[in-house]
Amino acid sequence: MNIPKPSLSFWQIINMNVGFFGIQYSFGLQQTAINPLYTFLHAKPEELPLLNLAGPMTGLLIQPLIGALSDKTWHPRWGRRKPFFLIGAIFCSLCLFVFPFSKALWMAVGLLWILDASNNTAMEPYRAFVADKLPASQLATGFLTQSFFTGLGITLANVSLFLFQQVITGETPAGIPYWVFGSFFVGAVCSIGSVVWSVSTTPEIPPDEEELKLIRAGNKGFFQPFIDIFSAIRDMPKTLWQLALVYLFQWYAMFCYWQYISHSIARSVWHTSSETNRALYEEATGWTGLVNGFYNIVTFLSAFVLVSIAKKIGAKSVHTICLILAAISLFILPTISNKYFLFAPMIGFGIAWASMMGVPYIMVVGSIPKERYGVYMGIVNMMIVIPMIIQTLSFRYVYENFLGKNPGNAISFAGALLLLAALATMMIKVNRPEPANQLILT
């Protein structure tokens, strides 16, 4: 039986997505702080792609598995998706607290694997949570609210790096600056605190008897989640296959950006590198935090604007335009030598980041059967991490042999890939979700 979903008030949608803030604060630290932290522990720039393998590998393994498990989960008290939010957030907080105490590169790499596994456990069900709770008319608002909290969380993570750098001096015997500790400790609190807020304020919609029968019938042992994943891939709608091509270019590009932006800014503005002047590179790293924080400010300011634009011109057109804006931004960025001018191209990049974190889910949700939201949202996230895995395994060769070991060229290369992603987006055929009779809750 298909029971109409009640519409939620704006503040109810905010409450259900607050947990995304803590998850994205953690990802913000990974984007800006992890690679410099590796550098402080004596990693070389050309080693960074492989050292970042944890994120895509855990995403590939964890997200579809958690999605399949959550589809077949129901507890009268804890619900379907919320147990996974909590488990992931607890382990994420513990890892963030311990991370700055890393004494060697191998310890930092190992903690990143645990941190990424925890983040993916918490984040994957959040996409399905929105699809579970909201009627078709509010899906754009729900997914782009997550973009808003993505921007806010990553902004605060990046700005905190800069602020703590101004007031905390010194470093550990291993070479990690003490100012890193403040940002990671704040992240540990935000991770668990924001998820607990969402879990305590937002009830899940109980399954009806027909859905309960499907859940019980689907729990057939240890291998069932893996069977569900392969079955979903076999039956995957064409729209998702088309999105996979977009994501191949888009997320390969984003991984290049996150790995090399601090090195690019150090070279173009400070005319140095991590190997030639440690103090100047630290200064460039702090400024990179501000630059990344700024584009995420743009993200949370533009997220709700994209909702109305997507309703008018369609999600596909919005995402195409946003990817072109991001490509132009990355072409300009390595040519800038004044640190204050770096913020200008990040306006377009921030708008595109808001689209990346929300609009593709609007494009594909109409093609996904509701009883398989979890597993298919996990598969969509597999499409994110597979390009990242390809990047970690291939980009060192590209960087050394085609880009002259120049981090600015790596950023421009990412811009070219985003243009290809825009072209691939134009080829997607979007199925709109069926509208349903809705109730209004205030």
N, C-alpha and C positions, 0 to 999 in steps of 0.2 A: 504494500500500500504506500502511495506517494503522498505523504502529509506535507502541506505547504509549510515552508519555514517562515517564522515570524521575522519581520524586519527589526533591526536593533537601532537604538538611538546612537548618535555620534559618540557619546561618552562610553557607551557599552562597547563599541568597536575599539575605542582607545584602550579601555581596560583589558580587553582580551589580547591585545597586541603589545602591552607594556613589556612582557617578557622578552620580546624580540629586541628590546633596547639593550638588555644585559648581554644577550648572545652576540649582538653586533658590536658592543663595546669590546668584547674579547676579540672578535675578528678584526676590529680596528687596530688593536695592539699588534696583532699578527701582521697586518698589512704594513705598518710603519715601524714597529719596534723589533720584530723578530730578526729581520735580515741585518740591521745594524748590530743587534746583540750577537748574532753569529760572527759578524765582523770583529766585534770587540774580543771575541773568543778565538780570533786569528783565522777565520775562514776567508778564503780568497773570493773576489767577485765572480770568477768563472765557476766556482763551486756552488753558488747559491741555488741554481735551479734544482740540483739533485738533493740539496739539503731541505728543500721545500716539498719533497715528495709526500710528506705526511698528510698534508691537507687533501690533495686529490685522492690518495689511496684510501684514506679513512672514509672520505665521502663516497667513493665507489663501493666500498664494502659495507659501510654502516647505513647510509641513507636508504637505499632500497630495502634492506633487511628490516630496519625499524619501521619503514612504511608498511611493509607486508605484515609485520607483527601487530602494528597498531590497528590495521584494518580488521584483524581477527581478535581484538582485545575489547572486553567490556567488563568494568567493575562498578557495581552500584554506587560506591563511594568515590572512587578515584577516576572513573570515566574511561575513555578510550585513548586519547592522546596525552592527557596530562601526566600520567605516570612517567612517560618518557621525557617530558619537559623537566621534571624534577630530578630524575636520575642524572640526566646530562648536566644540568646546572650545578648539582652538588660536586660532581667530579671536575667540572670546569673551574669552579671556584677554588678547589684544592690545588689544581695545577697552576692557576694564576698566582696563587700565594707562594708556591714553591719556586716558580720559574726563575726569578731574579737571583736565587741562591745557587744557580748552576755554576759548577766549578770547572767544567770542561765542556768542549763542544759536543761531545757525545751525550752528556747529560741533558743539555738544552734540546738536542735533536730528539732524544727519547721522550722528554716531557712534551714536546710539540705533538708527537704521535698520540699521547694520551689526551692532551688538550683538544686536538682536532676530533678525535673520536667522541669526546664528550660534547663538544659543540654541535657535531652532526647529529648526535642522539637527541639533543634538545631542539635543534632547528628543524629537522625534517618534518616532524608531525605538525609544526606550526602552519605550513602551507595547507595541509589537509584540514587542520582545525578551522581555518577561514572558510574553506569550501564546505565543511560540515555544517557550520553555523549560519552562514549568510545566504539569503536568496540571491537569484541571478542579478537583480537590480543593484545589489550592494557589493558584489564581488570586486568591482574596480576600487571602491572605497576601502574594502578590507585589505586587498593586496598592496595598495599604495599607502595605506597606513603603516604597513610593514616597511615600505620604503622610507617613510617619514622617520620611523624609529631606527632604521638602518643609518640614516644620515645623522640623527641626533647622537646615537651611541658611538659611531665612529668619530664624529666631530669631537665629542668630549674626550675620547681616548687619545686622539691626536693632540688636542690642545693641552691635555694634562701632561703629556711628554714635554712640551715646550715650557709650561709653567713650572713643573718640578725641576727642570734643568736650571731655571733661574735662581732657585732658592736652596737646592741641595748640591753639595759638592762631594768630591772624593769618589773612590771606587773600591770594589772588592779585590782581594788578592788575585782573583781570576781575570780581572780587568773590566768587570761590568760596573758602569757608573751607578752611584747610589740613587740618582734621580729616577732611574728606571723603576726602582722599588715602589715609589708612590703610585705610579700609574697602574702597576700590576695589582697592588693591594686594593685600590679603588675598584678595579675590574672584578676582583674576587667578590667584593660586597655587592656590586651591581648585578653580577650574574645570578646569584641565588636570590637576591632581594626582589628583582623585577619579575622573575619567574614565579616566585611565591605570590606576588601581587596578582598576577593574571590567573593563577590556579585558584586563588581564594575568592576572586570576584566574578569568575565566569564559569557557570555550569555548562556541561556538555549536553547536547540533545540526546536523550536515551533512545536506543534503537527500538523499533516496534517488534512485535513477535516474529514477523517474517524475517527481519534483519537478524534477530537473535538466533533464529534457526540456521541462517547462513553462517553466522559466526561460529556456532557450535559445530556445524557440519564441516567447516573449514579447518578446525583445529585437529589435524590428523597426525601429529607427531613432529619430531625435530626437523625433518626435511621439508615440511609443508611450506614455510615461508620462501624457501628457495624455488620450490615448484611454482608458487604463485608469481615470483619475479620472472622466471623464464616464460611462464604462460602469458604474463602481461606484455613482455617484450614481443612475443610471437603475435599477439593480437593488437599491437600498438597502432593507434590511429595514424593516418598519413600526416596529420598536422604536427604530431610529435616528431616524426622522422624529419620533416622539413625544419622544425625548430633545432634539431640536432646539428644541422649544417650551420645555422646561425651561430649556435653556441661553440662550434669548433673554432671559428675565427674569433668570436667575442671573448671567450674565456682564455684562450691562448694569449690574446693581446693583454688582458687584464693581469695575468700572471707576470708577463714581461714588465708591465708598468710597476707593480708592487715590488718586484725584486730589484729594479734598477733606478727607481725614481730618486732615491737619496744619492746614489752615485752620480746620476746625471746632473742633479742640482749642484752637488759638490764640484763637479767639473766646470759647468757653464757659468756659475756665479762665483764660487770661491776659488776656481782654477786649481783645484787640488784633488786628491783621492785619499781613500782610507790608508793606502800604503805609504803615502808621502808625508802627510801631516795629520796625525790623529786628532789634534785639538780642533783644527778647522773642519775636519770631517764630522766631529761631534756637533759642531755648530750648524753645519749643513743638515745633519740629521734632525736637530731640533726644529730648524726652519721647515724641513720637509713635513714634520708633524703639523705645523701651522698651515701649510699649503693643502695637505690632505684634509685637515680639519675644515678648511674653508670650502673645499668642494663638497664636503658632506653637509655643511651649513646650507649650501645651495640645494643639496638633495632634499633636506627636510623642509625647506621653504617652497620647493617646487613640486613636491609629491602630490599635494592635494590639487594643485593647478592641473597636473597631468590627468587627474581623474576626470575633470570636466572636459578637457581637450579630447581625451580618449573616447568619451561618450559622443562627442560631436563628429570627429573625423575617423575614429576607429583606432584600436590598439596597434594594428600593424603600421599604420602611417606614423603614429607617434613614435614607435620604436625605431623606425627607419630614420626619421629626422634626427632623433636623439643620437643615434650611432654616428651619423655624419658630423654632428656637432662635436662629439668626442674625438673623432678622427682628426678634425681640424685643430682641436686643442692640443693633441699630442704632436702634431706636426710643428706647431708653434713653440711648444714648451722648451725644447732643447736649444732654441736660438736665443733665448732670453738670458741676459747677463746681469740684469738688475733684479735683486731678490724681491722687490716690491711689485714688479711687473708680472711675477709668476702667478699672481692671483687672477689676472684677467682671463687667461685661457681656461682656468679651472671652473669658470662659470658654466661654460658649455659642457665640460666634463662632469660637473656635479648634476646637471639636468639629466645627462645620459645615465649616470649611476642610479638616479631615482627610477628611470625607466627600466634599467636592467634588473633591478630588484623587485619589480612588481608587474610591469606590463606583459612580459612573456607568459606569465601565469594566467592573465586575463585572456590571452590569445588561445591557450590550449584547454582551459578548464571546460569549455563547452563540448569538447571531444571525449571527455573522460567519464565513464560510468561512476555514479556517486559511491557505489559500494567498493570501488577500487581507488578512491582518491589517494589513500596513503601510499600504496605501492607505485602508482603512476607519478605522484609528486616526488617519490624517491628516484624513479627512473629519470625524471626531468633533471634532478640534481646529479645523477650519473652523467648526464650530458654536459654538466658543468665541469665535473672533475676529470673526465676522460681527456678533454683537451689540455687540462693542467698537467696530467700525467705525461702526455705526449710532449708538452713543453719542457718538463723537468728532464726528460730523457734526450731531447733533441736540441734544446736551445744552446747548450754549451758549444756544440759544433757550429751552429749558425753564428753565435756571438764571436767565436774566435776566427772563423774562416770567411764570413761574409760581412760582418759588421765592424771589423777592425778592433775588437775589444773596446769599443766606444759605447758607454752607457747611453749617451744621447742618441746614437743610432738605434739602440734597442727600443727607446721610447718612440722614435719615428716609425720603426718597423711595426710596433703595436698599432700605431695610427693607421697604417696601410691595411692591417688585418681588420680593423673596425670598419673600414670602407667596404671590404668584402662581406662582412657581416651584414651591413646595411643592404647590400644587393641581395643577399640570401633572404633577408626578411621580406623583401618585396615579393618573393615567390611563394610565401606561405598563404594557404587558403584557410581562413579562420571560420570555424563553426561557432555560432553564438549560442550560449546556454539558453535553454528553453525558459521563458518567463513562467512564473507560477503565481497563483493567488497568494497574497501576502497579508500578514497581520502586522500592525504597528505597535511596537513596545516603546515606551518612553520612560 
